[in-house]
Amino acid sequence: MVITHPAQQHRRRHVLAAVALLGGTFLAIAGCGTSDSTSTQAGPAQSVSLADLADKIHLIAADDCQTRPPATVYPDCARYVAEVAGSAATATDLAPHSTDASTIRAAASRVEDDLATFDGDACAPTLGTASTSTSTCVADLTALRTGVAALDTAVRAGEPRATSTP
């Protein structure tokens, strides 16, 4: 039997409570909370606009994988890659609602190609270390960054402009 000091027990309870709270918060944010597994109803569809997508891409542009030296960050870019992939797919879906659908589709397609190369070269594995040379992964991430910047420009340029009527 291990006997611990009451202050250690109190501190341990606080740490466990904090971990449980953070874990619950993470699950709620990630959408992984408990749900009725027999339910077949989907939640309400979320409406995403080009302005929303432009804001998301702007946030992605602040990610370390977009701003820090590629050689130091590429192995840790799995989350960034997932965010970029979702944004490229959303851009393709929203392109018909833009003022320049072909430019947005082309930029999104380029990003998807760059993502496939980065992923194919195993530059941001979910477990372990990258299996490709640093120089290859740096080049892949650099191309992806350029594609993200082009997608950002295309989405912002393709946002429908508000018109005023007299």
C-alpha positions as CSV (number, residue, x, y, z in Angstrom):
1,M,0.0,0.0,0.0
2,V,1.3,3.4,-1.0
3,I,0.8,6.2,1.5
4,T,0.9,9.7,0.1
5,H,0.7,13.0,1.8
6,P,-2.8,14.7,1.8
7,A,-1.4,17.6,-0.2
8,Q,-0.2,15.2,-2.9
9,Q,-3.6,13.5,-3.0
10,H,-5.3,16.9,-3.3
11,R,-2.9,18.0,-6.1
12,R,-3.4,14.6,-7.9
13,R,-7.2,15.1,-7.8
14,H,-6.8,18.6,-9.3
15,V,-4.6,17.3,-12.0
16,L,-7.0,14.4,-12.8
17,A,-9.9,16.8,-12.8
18,A,-8.1,19.2,-15.2
19,V,-7.1,16.3,-17.5
20,A,-10.7,15.1,-17.5
21,L,-12.0,18.6,-18.2
22,L,-9.6,19.2,-21.1
23,G,-10.3,15.8,-22.5
24,G,-14.0,16.4,-22.4
25,T,-13.6,19.8,-24.0
26,F,-11.4,18.3,-26.7
27,L,-14.0,15.6,-27.5
28,A,-16.8,18.2,-27.6
29,I,-14.8,20.4,-29.9
30,A,-13.8,17.5,-32.1
31,G,-17.4,16.3,-32.3
32,C,-16.6,13.0,-30.6
33,G,-18.9,13.4,-27.6
34,T,-21.3,10.6,-26.7
35,S,-24.2,10.1,-29.0
36,D,-27.0,7.6,-29.5
37,S,-25.4,5.0,-31.9
38,T,-28.9,3.9,-33.0
39,S,-29.8,7.4,-34.3
40,T,-29.7,7.8,-38.0
41,Q,-30.5,11.5,-38.2
42,A,-27.7,13.8,-39.2
43,G,-27.3,17.1,-37.6
44,P,-28.2,20.3,-39.4
45,A,-26.1,21.1,-42.4
46,Q,-23.7,23.9,-41.9
47,S,-23.6,26.6,-44.5
48,V,-20.1,27.7,-45.5
49,S,-19.5,30.8,-47.6
50,L,-16.5,31.9,-49.6
51,A,-15.9,34.5,-46.9
52,D,-15.9,31.8,-44.2
53,L,-13.4,29.8,-46.3
54,A,-11.2,32.9,-46.9
55,D,-11.1,33.4,-43.1
56,K,-10.2,29.7,-42.6
57,I,-7.4,29.9,-45.2
58,H,-6.2,33.1,-43.5
59,L,-5.9,31.2,-40.2
60,I,-4.1,28.3,-42.0
61,A,-1.6,30.9,-43.4
62,A,-0.6,31.6,-39.8
63,D,0.2,28.0,-39.0
64,D,3.9,27.1,-38.3
65,C,3.9,24.8,-41.3
66,Q,3.1,27.8,-43.5
67,T,5.4,30.3,-41.8
68,R,8.4,28.6,-40.2
69,P,11.4,27.1,-42.1
70,P,10.1,24.0,-43.9
71,A,13.1,21.9,-42.8
72,T,12.2,22.3,-39.2
73,V,8.5,21.8,-39.4
74,Y,7.6,19.4,-42.1
75,P,7.5,16.2,-40.0
76,D,4.9,17.9,-37.7
77,C,2.5,19.1,-40.3
78,A,-0.2,16.3,-40.3
79,R,-2.8,18.7,-38.8
80,Y,-1.9,21.4,-41.2
81,V,-2.2,19.0,-44.1
82,A,-5.7,17.9,-42.9
83,E,-6.8,21.5,-42.7
84,V,-5.5,22.4,-46.1
85,A,-7.1,19.3,-47.6
86,G,-10.5,20.3,-46.1
87,S,-10.1,23.8,-47.4
88,A,-9.2,22.7,-50.9
89,A,-12.2,20.4,-51.0
90,T,-14.5,23.2,-49.7
91,A,-13.1,25.6,-52.3
92,T,-13.9,23.2,-55.1
93,D,-17.5,22.8,-53.7
94,L,-17.9,26.6,-53.4
95,A,-16.3,27.5,-56.7
96,P,-19.6,27.7,-58.6
97,H,-20.8,30.4,-56.2
98,S,-17.8,32.6,-56.9
99,T,-17.1,35.3,-59.4
100,D,-14.2,33.2,-60.8
101,A,-14.9,29.5,-60.5
102,S,-12.2,28.4,-62.9
103,T,-9.4,30.1,-61.0
104,I,-10.6,28.7,-57.6
105,R,-10.9,25.2,-59.1
106,A,-7.5,25.4,-60.6
107,A,-5.9,26.6,-57.3
108,A,-7.7,23.9,-55.3
109,S,-6.6,21.3,-57.8
110,R,-3.0,22.4,-57.5
111,V,-3.2,22.2,-53.7
112,E,-4.7,18.7,-53.9
113,D,-1.9,17.7,-56.2
114,D,0.7,19.2,-53.8
115,L,-1.0,17.4,-50.9
116,A,-0.9,14.1,-52.7
117,T,2.9,14.6,-53.4
118,F,3.6,15.6,-49.7
119,D,1.5,12.6,-48.5
120,G,3.0,10.2,-51.0
121,D,6.5,11.1,-49.9
122,A,5.4,10.4,-46.3
123,C,6.6,13.8,-45.2
124,A,4.1,14.2,-42.3
125,P,3.4,10.7,-41.0
126,T,0.9,10.4,-38.2
127,L,3.3,8.2,-36.2
128,G,7.1,8.0,-36.4
129,T,9.4,10.0,-38.6
130,A,9.2,10.9,-42.2
131,S,10.6,8.2,-44.5
132,T,11.7,10.5,-47.3
133,S,14.7,12.8,-47.5
134,T,14.6,16.2,-45.9
135,S,15.3,17.9,-49.2
136,T,12.3,16.2,-50.9
137,C,10.0,17.1,-48.0
138,V,11.2,20.7,-47.9
139,A,10.5,21.0,-51.6
140,D,7.0,19.4,-51.2
141,L,6.1,21.7,-48.3
142,T,7.4,24.7,-50.2
143,A,5.2,23.8,-53.2
144,L,2.2,23.2,-50.9
145,R,2.7,26.6,-49.2
146,T,2.8,28.3,-52.6
147,G,-0.4,26.5,-53.5
148,V,-2.1,27.6,-50.3
149,A,-1.1,31.2,-50.9
150,A,-2.6,30.9,-54.5
151,L,-5.8,29.3,-53.2
152,D,-6.1,32.2,-50.6
153,T,-5.7,34.8,-53.4
154,A,-8.2,33.0,-55.6
155,V,-10.8,32.6,-52.9
156,R,-10.6,36.2,-51.8
157,A,-10.8,37.4,-55.5
158,G,-13.7,35.1,-56.2
159,E,-15.9,36.3,-53.3
160,P,-19.1,37.8,-54.7
161,R,-19.2,41.5,-54.2
162,A,-22.1,43.1,-52.5
163,T,-24.1,45.3,-54.8
164,S,-26.1,48.3,-53.8
165,T,-29.3,49.3,-55.4
166,P,-30.5,52.9,-55.5
